[in-house]
Amino acid sequence: MKLADLAPEAPPIGSPFDLRLSMSEKVDETDLKSAVEGGEWGFIHSFTTGSAVDGPGVRLVAWLTGCQFRCVFCHNPDTWKLTNGMPVPLKRAIEVVNQYRNSLRTMKGGLTISGGEPLLQYPFLSKLFPEIKRLGVHTALETNGFFGERLTDVDLASIDLIMLGLKAIEPDLHKRLTGMDNKPVREFARRLATKKHPVWIRFVVVPGWTDNMDEIGRMADFAAELGNVQRVDVLPFHQMGRFKWEKLGMEYKMRDAEPPSAEMIEQALARFRAAGLTVV
Ligand code: SF4
């Protein structure tokens, strides 16, 4: 099947917590590959309107599919696979943002691209962000940072804010938690610091993994040293994604984990504040 045969009238409005599977699985593989490489199509799990927690102001959020990490705590494992996303032509994505342009500006918000890991669809992003900037809409990219080197300085000029999801600082812990090395992530963070590019850091307190003050202290000191981190979002692990792991038939190591206590979160916040950072 050709991609054009699947083109939807509109991107799927919804929440990242909707389970989506096989939205473009029947597309011919070479067609899929050239769509990703060419950047004329984006594979989108869902569009959320009116989000107040995914960047400054009130935001339109596009959740892209595809992720190379395998975080044990992931809330949206259905976003890992590119073909679980709906193929949306670049032109249509720009039209959708344009429809919301005035309200986004009034509410001091903008467009946030999240995932999954959006930089797996770098060609699409490199075309989309400049067009959105041309509309006068604030842009943010939420990323795990591993493929940050794909973003050129020209790309960065069209992304107002990078929301960097730092999973862990201690390399071995990061590897066990995500399946991937964090050296490229730290390098990307330092490059953004050198350029003084606005960054928010997002850190999930994961019980049994990152809920200890050694790791939280390392994270706080690393973030503070960068000098360009405008705020840190400390996010407690939750179980809203458990049903997805079960539906997908995947082994979920966090199945019986309880969310961190309010005291634990307060200690984490205090440690970030002590390092001189603004936390939420
Ligand atoms: S980086 Fe995000 S989407 Fe990817 S596995 Fe980790 S939590 Fe899930």
Boltz pocket constraint, residues with backbone or C-beta under 6 A from the ligand:
constraints:
  - pocket:
      binder: B
      contacts: [[A, 67], [A, 68], [A, 69], [A, 70], [A, 71], [A, 73], [A, 74], [A, 75], [A, 76], [A, 77], [A, 79], [A, 115], [A, 116], [A, 117], [A, 144], [A, 178]]
      max_distance: 6.0
